[in-house]
Amino acid sequence: MYFKFAFEVKGAKKMKNIFLSLAACSVIAIAGVNEITPVIGGVHQLDSDKSEDHMTYGVRVGLGFNKIIDQIEFGYDYSKGVEFCPEKKCTDINRLYLNVIKDFNIGLSNKAVIYGLLGVGHEDISNKDIEDEGGAFGQYGVGFKFYPVENLAIKAEVRHALKFKSGATDSLFYTLGFGIPFGNKEEQPIVQNIAATESTAVPTLRDIYIDSGSSENIDDTTIITETTQASDPEIVIIASDPEPAEQQQSTPATEARTELEENILKAMALSIPNFDPALTNTHRYFNFDFDSVQILEKDKGVADAIAKDLENFENIRVKTEGHTDAIGSKWYNLKLSQKRANVVKNELIKSGISPNQIDTDGYGIEQPIKTNATEEGRAANRRVEVLFAAAAAYFDFDSAELKDESVKAVKLIADKLEGFDDIKVRAEGHTDAVGSKWYNIKLSQKRVAAVKNKLVEYGVDALRVETVALGEDKPLKTNATEEGRAANRRVDVLFINPNK
């Protein structure tokens, strides 16, 4: 690790430094690196009578954390030949620190982020004659991050370091750095490689979901103009019924469908009863006895039937959603519903579906389909529903404009929904990890709004379309590569049948 040269440990020198290093190793190992930033800058000593201003340089490792704290940062700074007055003694200074970082949304472009930081650290003075000037410190600061391109950030930062030791000199740091983002290792599912040329690139279609209750209302009147620039899609030819020779001569060639459209049609067929007469088994749910996670005998063949229907459609995403009746505490039932969803996932895996193709969620008592006042209603509510979806649109960086292939895919959805008036559509928006989380939430809202508005334009009732904005929280691929980021900039669609 880069911080191995941060201290010149001689014997048992500075045990607190060793402790900080070990703590940093543990944090990095657990969290996973998502940004590395080399920095250079200056240090202004607030007590100029004791030491001079000087240069500093170093490196920082950013670790993705959670929705409250955007990043934990481990940093090392080094200053050489710093002169302390009045003795005119020079020393090298090593600083090791940990910061927590929070991004703030102030309506800037997706390419710009303002953030605040709060942290603690330790300063090591190499000259033993003045080593009392070192020691532990706390710090706070503010920074500005700008992305001139997707995989590089320019970071300008000011921070104030306050020494804990009485009489030691406080410092003001001002630095410039170049951040290199990486994907969050804990959020990278294992996916198949995308095999496509530059002119036929269609990202692998894999969909991840959360509770729709987290979505925000989106203005249905906002129409987002679609772009007219799109790559040629990968073509899959669908065979048609043979026609008489004289008709074949005057009939246009069979319309080809893109991979995007093929997966949407399959997701609709798996989700909507009687959509495809070839699919005779439309049983897509599992019921459970009271307080049980055992699959009932009547549902033992459901997983095999689903696996058979998904043959050759590995890009269709499967989600198992667990539910309970209302007996017991909400917390207990939430855990029970997640266990049921996991049991069904394992059953699907046994039937041959890839585990990387399946997501799970538990909703506890929150989404009953019948009253909990009767035994019959409670039995119906103890269930796991199996949902299917495919991507409907992919987007350029920092854009919510629908490409031509996506407009065509959305029109296909609207056309095929005719005659199935009870079916609802859930559109889920996603982004890559470039920019602040709050900006990306808003961007994903715009993307799902674009899809919803286009569906409404093509005749789908707005009340039938539910939108969920997930921002960067559900990546399909690593955000460390352009290919991965392109796959993550998407809107997924699910088709919900209320008549279970």
C-alpha positions in Angstrom: 0.0 0.0 0.0 1.2 3.6 -0.7 1.1 4.5 3.0 3.9 2.1 3.9 6.4 4.9 3.4 4.4 7.3 5.4 6.5 6.8 8.5 10.0 5.8 9.3 9.2 3.4 12.1 12.3 2.7 14.2 11.7 0.2 17.0 8.5 1.0 18.8 8.3 4.6 17.5 4.8 6.1 17.4 2.5 3.2 18.2 -0.4 5.5 17.4 0.9 5.7 13.8 1.0 2.0 13.5 -2.6 1.8 14.8 -3.8 4.4 12.3 -2.1 2.4 9.5 -3.7 -0.9 10.6 -7.1 0.8 10.8 -6.7 2.2 7.4 -5.8 -1.2 5.9 -9.0 -2.6 7.5 -11.2 0.1 6.1 -9.8 -0.2 2.6 -10.1 -4.0 2.7 -13.7 -3.9 3.8 -15.1 -1.0 1.8 -13.2 -1.2 -1.6 -11.5 1.6 -3.4 -13.7 3.8 -5.7 -11.3 6.8 -6.2 -7.6 7.5 -6.1 -6.4 11.1 -6.0 -2.8 12.3 -6.2 -2.6 15.9 -4.8 -0.2 18.8 -4.6 -0.6 22.1 -2.7 0.5 24.5 0.0 0.3 24.7 3.8 -0.2 28.0 5.5 1.0 27.8 9.2 -1.4 30.0 11.2 1.4 30.8 13.7 4.0 32.2 11.3 6.4 33.0 14.1 7.0 29.3 14.7 7.1 27.8 11.2 7.1 28.8 7.6 4.6 28.1 4.9 5.5 25.2 2.7 4.5 22.8 -0.1 2.9 19.5 0.4 2.1 16.6 -1.9 0.5 13.2 -1.4 -2.2 10.8 -2.4 -5.8 9.9 -1.2 -7.9 6.8 -1.5 -11.6 7.2 -1.6 -13.9 4.5 -0.4 -17.6 4.3 -1.3 -19.7 4.1 1.9 -23.5 4.6 2.1 -26.4 7.0 1.3 -25.6 9.3 4.3 -21.9 9.5 3.9 -20.8 9.6 0.3 -17.2 8.6 0.8 -14.6 7.8 3.4 -11.2 9.1 2.4 -7.8 7.9 3.6 -5.0 10.3 2.9 -1.2 10.8 3.1 0.6 14.1 2.7 4.4 14.7 2.8 6.3 18.0 3.2 10.1 18.1 2.9 12.5 20.5 4.6 10.0 22.6 6.5 11.8 25.3 8.6 10.7 26.0 12.2 11.6 29.3 13.9 13.4 30.7 15.7 15.8 27.8 15.9 15.8 27.5 12.1 15.5 23.8 12.3 14.3 21.9 9.3 12.2 18.8 9.3 10.2 16.5 7.0 6.5 16.1 7.9 4.3 13.1 7.2 0.6 13.4 7.7 -1.9 10.5 7.8 -5.6 11.1 8.1 -9.1 9.8 7.6 -12.0 12.0 6.4 -15.7 11.5 5.9 -17.1 13.3 2.8 -20.6 14.4 2.0 -21.6 15.7 -1.4 -24.1 18.6 -1.6 -26.6 19.2 -4.4 -26.8 22.9 -5.3 -28.1 22.4 -8.9 -24.8 22.3 -10.7 -24.1 20.3 -13.8 -23.6 16.5 -13.4 -19.9 17.3 -14.1 -19.5 19.4 -11.0 -19.8 18.6 -7.3 -19.3 20.6 -4.1 -18.5 18.6 -1.0 -17.7 19.0 2.7 -15.3 17.0 4.8 -14.6 16.2 8.5 -11.7 14.1 9.7 -8.9 13.2 12.1 -5.3 12.4 11.6 -1.7 12.4 12.9 1.3 14.5 12.0 4.8 13.0 12.3 7.8 15.3 12.7 11.1 13.7 11.6 13.3 16.1 13.6 13.3 14.9 17.2 14.3 18.3 18.5 10.9 19.8 17.5 8.7 16.7 17.4 6.4 18.2 19.9 5.0 20.3 17.1 3.5 17.1 15.6 0.7 14.9 17.0 -2.9 14.2 16.5 -5.2 16.8 14.8 -8.8 17.2 13.7 -9.8 18.9 10.4 -12.7 20.2 8.4 -12.9 21.7 5.0 -14.8 22.2 1.7 -13.9 21.1 -1.9 -15.0 21.4 -5.5 -14.8 18.5 -7.9 -15.2 18.9 -11.7 -15.3 16.2 -14.3 -13.9 17.4 -17.7 -14.2 13.8 -18.9 -16.0 10.8 -17.4 -13.0 9.1 -15.9 -11.1 12.1 -14.5 -12.0 14.6 -11.8 -10.2 17.9 -11.0 -10.4 18.5 -7.2 -9.7 21.8 -5.5 -9.9 21.8 -1.7 -9.3 23.9 1.4 -9.1 22.4 4.9 -8.3 23.6 8.4 -6.3 21.3 10.6 -6.5 21.9 14.4 -3.8 20.3 16.6 -5.0 18.6 19.7 -1.8 19.3 21.5 -1.7 22.6 23.4 0.8 25.1 21.8 1.2 23.2 18.5 0.7 25.1 15.3 -2.6 24.8 13.4 -2.5 24.7 9.6 -4.5 25.7 6.6 -4.2 23.4 3.6 -5.1 24.3 0.0 -4.6 21.5 -2.6 -5.3 20.6 -6.2 -5.8 17.0 -7.1 -6.8 14.7 -10.0 -9.3 12.0 -9.0 -9.4 8.8 -10.9 -12.8 7.1 -10.2 -13.3 3.3 -9.8 -16.4 1.2 -9.5 -17.6 0.3 -6.0 -16.5 -3.4 -5.7 -19.3 -4.3 -3.3 -21.9 -3.2 -5.8 -20.6 -4.9 -8.9 -22.6 -8.0 -9.8 -21.0 -10.6 -12.0 -22.2 -10.2 -15.5 -21.5 -11.6 -18.9 -19.3 -9.7 -21.2 -20.9 -7.5 -23.9 -19.8 -8.9 -27.2 -20.5 -6.1 -29.7 -18.6 -3.9 -32.2 -18.5 -0.1 -31.9 -21.3 0.1 -34.5 -23.5 -2.6 -33.0 -23.0 -2.0 -29.3 -26.0 -3.0 -27.3 -25.2 -3.3 -23.5 -26.1 -6.5 -21.7 -29.7 -6.0 -20.4 -29.8 -6.8 -16.7 -32.3 -5.1 -14.4 -32.2 -4.4 -10.6 -35.1 -3.2 -8.5 -36.1 -1.5 -5.3 -39.3 -0.8 -3.4 -41.4 1.4 -5.7 -42.4 3.4 -2.7 -39.1 5.3 -2.8 -39.9 7.0 -6.1 -40.7 10.7 -6.3 -43.5 12.3 -8.2 -42.5 13.3 -11.7 -44.2 16.0 -13.7 -46.1 14.1 -16.5 -46.4 17.2 -18.6 -42.6 17.5 -19.1 -41.8 16.1 -22.5 -38.1 15.4 -23.1 -37.0 15.6 -26.7 -35.5 12.5 -28.1 -32.2 12.6 -29.9 -31.9 11.6 -33.5 -28.4 10.2 -33.1 -28.2 6.5 -32.4 -25.9 3.5 -33.2 -27.1 0.8 -35.5 -28.6 -1.9 -33.3 -27.7 -5.5 -33.4 -30.3 -7.2 -35.5 -32.1 -10.5 -34.7 -34.2 -11.8 -37.6 -37.6 -13.2 -36.7 -38.9 -15.9 -39.0 -42.3 -15.4 -40.5 -44.9 -17.8 -41.8 -44.3 -18.8 -45.4 -46.3 -17.0 -48.0 -47.3 -17.9 -51.6 -44.6 -17.1 -54.1 -46.6 -14.4 -55.8 -47.1 -12.6 -52.5 -43.5 -12.9 -51.5 -42.4 -11.0 -54.5 -44.5 -7.9 -53.5 -44.2 -8.1 -49.7 -41.5 -6.1 -47.9 -38.9 -8.1 -46.1 -39.8 -9.3 -42.6 -39.2 -6.5 -40.1 -36.1 -7.1 -38.0 -36.2 -6.5 -34.2 -33.4 -5.2 -32.1 -32.1 -7.1 -29.0 -33.8 -4.4 -27.0 -37.2 -5.2 -28.5 -36.8 -8.9 -28.3 -36.1 -8.8 -24.6 -39.0 -6.5 -24.0 -41.4 -8.8 -25.9 -40.2 -11.8 -23.8 -40.6 -9.9 -20.5 -44.1 -9.0 -21.5 -44.9 -12.5 -22.5 -43.7 -13.8 -19.2 -45.5 -11.2 -17.2 -48.9 -10.8 -19.0 -51.4 -13.7 -19.1 -52.5 -14.6 -22.6 -49.9 -12.3 -24.2 -48.2 -15.3 -25.9 -50.4 -18.3 -26.5 -47.3 -20.5 -26.7 -46.7 -19.9 -22.9 -49.4 -22.1 -21.4 -48.0 -21.8 -17.8 -48.7 -18.3 -16.4 -48.4 -19.2 -12.8 -45.7 -16.8 -11.5 -46.1 -16.8 -7.7 -45.5 -19.0 -4.7 -47.7 -19.2 -1.6 -46.7 -20.1 2.0 -48.2 -21.5 5.2 -48.4 -19.2 8.2 -44.9 -18.3 9.5 -43.3 -20.6 7.1 -40.6 -20.4 4.3 -41.3 -23.9 2.9 -42.5 -24.0 -0.7 -45.9 -25.6 -0.9 -46.4 -28.9 -2.8 -48.6 -27.2 -5.4 -45.9 -24.8 -6.3 -43.0 -27.3 -6.7 -43.1 -27.2 -10.5 -43.3 -23.4 -10.9 -39.5 -22.8 -10.8 -38.9 -25.4 -13.5 -41.5 -23.9 -15.8 -40.0 -20.4 -15.4 -36.5 -21.7 -16.1 -37.8 -23.4 -19.3 -39.5 -20.1 -20.4 -36.3 -18.2 -19.9 -34.1 -20.5 -22.1 -32.0 -18.4 -24.5 -33.1 -15.2 -22.7 -30.4 -14.8 -20.1 -30.7 -11.0 -20.4 -34.2 -11.0 -18.9 -34.0 -10.0 -15.3 -35.9 -11.9 -12.7 -37.0 -10.5 -9.4 -38.6 -12.3 -6.5 -40.7 -10.1 -4.2 -41.6 -11.6 -0.8 -44.8 -10.7 1.2 -46.5 -11.7 4.4 -49.9 -11.4 6.1 -50.3 -8.8 8.9 -49.9 -11.1 11.9 -46.8 -10.2 14.0 -44.6 -7.2 14.1 -43.6 -5.3 10.9 -39.9 -5.9 11.6 -40.4 -9.7 11.9 -42.6 -9.8 8.8 -40.1 -7.8 6.8 -37.3 -10.3 7.6 -39.8 -13.2 6.9 -40.7 -11.8 3.5 -37.0 -11.5 2.6 -36.4 -15.1 3.6 -39.3 -16.2 1.4 -37.9 -14.2 -1.6 -34.5 -15.9 -1.0 -36.0 -19.4 -0.8 -37.7 -18.8 -4.2 -34.4 -17.5 -5.6 -32.7 -20.7 -4.5 -35.4 -22.7 -6.1 -35.0 -20.9 -9.4 -31.2 -21.4 -9.2 -31.8 -25.2 -8.8 -33.9 -25.1 -11.9 -31.0 -23.7 -13.9 -31.4 -19.9 -13.8 -28.2 -18.0 -13.1 -28.0 -16.4 -9.7 -26.6 -13.3 -11.3 -29.9 -13.0 -13.2 -32.1 -12.8 -10.0 -32.8 -10.1 -7.6 -34.8 -10.3 -4.3 -36.8 -7.9 -2.2 -39.0 -8.3 0.9 -41.9 -6.0 1.6 -43.4 -7.6 4.7 -47.0 -6.6 5.3 -46.9 -3.4 3.2 -48.4 -4.7 -0.1 -51.4 -7.0 0.6 -53.5 -8.1 -2.4 -56.4 -9.1 -0.2 -57.8 -8.2 3.2 -56.0 -9.5 6.3 -59.3 -9.8 8.1 -60.0 -13.3 6.8 -57.9 -16.5 6.6 -58.4 -16.7 2.9 -57.1 -13.2 2.5 -54.1 -13.8 4.7 -53.3 -17.0 2.8 -53.2 -15.0 -0.4 -51.0 -12.4 1.1 -48.4 -14.9 2.2 -46.6 -15.1 -1.2 -43.6 -14.5 -3.4 -44.3 -12.9 -6.8 -41.9 -13.5 -9.6 -41.4 -10.4 -12.0 -39.6 -10.1 -15.3 -38.1 -7.1 -17.0 -35.8 -5.8 -19.7 -34.1 -2.5 -20.4 -36.2 -0.1 -22.5 -33.6 2.6 -23.1 -29.9 3.4 -22.8 -28.6 7.0 -22.6 -25.5 9.1 -23.4 -23.5 10.6 -20.6 -25.4 13.3 -18.6 -28.4 13.0 -21.0 -32.1 12.1 -20.7 -32.8 12.2 -24.4 -34.2 9.0 -25.9 -32.2 7.5 -28.8 -34.0 6.3 -31.9 -33.8 2.7 -30.9 -35.3 3.5 -27.5 -38.2 5.5 -29.0 -38.9 2.4 -31.2 -38.7 0.1 -28.2 -41.1 2.3 -26.2 -43.6 2.5 -29.1 -43.5 -1.3 -29.2 -44.4 -1.5 -25.5 -47.3 0.9 -26.1 -48.6 -1.0 -29.1 -48.4 -4.4 -27.4 -50.2 -3.1 -24.3 -53.3 -2.5 -26.3 -56.0 -4.9 -25.1 -54.3 -5.5 -21.8 -55.7 -2.5 -20.0 -55.2 -3.9 -16.5 -51.4 -4.2 -16.9 -49.3 -1.5 -15.3 -45.7 -0.5 -16.2 -43.0 0.2 -13.7 -40.1 2.2 -15.2 -36.9 2.4 -13.2 -34.2 4.9 -14.0 -30.5 4.5 -13.4 -27.2 6.4 -14.0 -23.5 5.7 -13.9 -21.5 6.9 -10.8 -20.0 10.0 -12.3 -21.2 13.1 -10.4 -23.0 13.6 -7.1 -25.6 11.1 -5.8 -28.2 13.8 -5.6 -27.7 15.0 -9.1 -27.8 11.4 -10.4 -31.1 10.8 -8.6 -32.5 13.8 -10.4 -31.0 12.7 -13.7 -32.6 9.2 -13.3 -35.9 10.9 -12.6 -35.6 12.8 -15.9 -34.8 9.5 -17.7 -37.8 7.7 -16.4 -39.9 10.8 -17.1 -38.7 10.6 -20.7 -39.8 7.0 -21.1 -43.2 7.7 -19.3 -43.9 10.7 -21.4 -43.2 8.8 -24.6 -45.5 6.0 -23.5 -48.2 8.5 -22.7 -47.6 10.1 -26.1 -48.2 6.7 -27.7 -51.5 6.3 -25.9 -50.7 4.6 -22.6 -52.7 6.1 -19.7 -50.4 8.0 -17.4 -52.0 6.3 -14.4 -50.7 3.0 -15.6 -47.1 4.0 -15.5 -45.2 4.0 -12.3 -41.7 5.6 -12.1 -38.8 4.9 -9.8 -35.6 6.9 -9.7 -32.6 4.9 -8.4 -29.7 7.1 -9.5 -26.3 5.3 -9.2 -27.3 2.9 -6.5 -28.1 -0.2 -8.7 -25.3 -0.6 -11.2 -25.3 -3.6 -13.5 -21.6 -3.5 -14.3 -18.5 -1.8 -12.9 -18.4 2.0 -13.2 -14.6 1.7 -13.8 -14.9 1.3 -17.5 -16.8 3.1 -20.3 -18.5 -0.1 -21.3 -19.8 -0.6 -17.7 -20.9 3.0 -17.3 -22.8 2.9 -20.6 -24.7 -0.3 -19.4 -25.6 1.5 -16.2 -27.2 4.5 -17.9 -30.6 3.0 -18.6 -34.3 2.7 -17.8 -35.7 -0.7 -17.0 -39.3 -1.7 -17.4 -41.5 -4.3 -15.5 -45.0 -5.3 -16.3 -47.3 -5.6 -13.3 -50.4 -7.8 -13.3 -52.7 -6.7 -10.5 -55.0 -9.7 -11.1 -52.8 -12.3 -9.3 
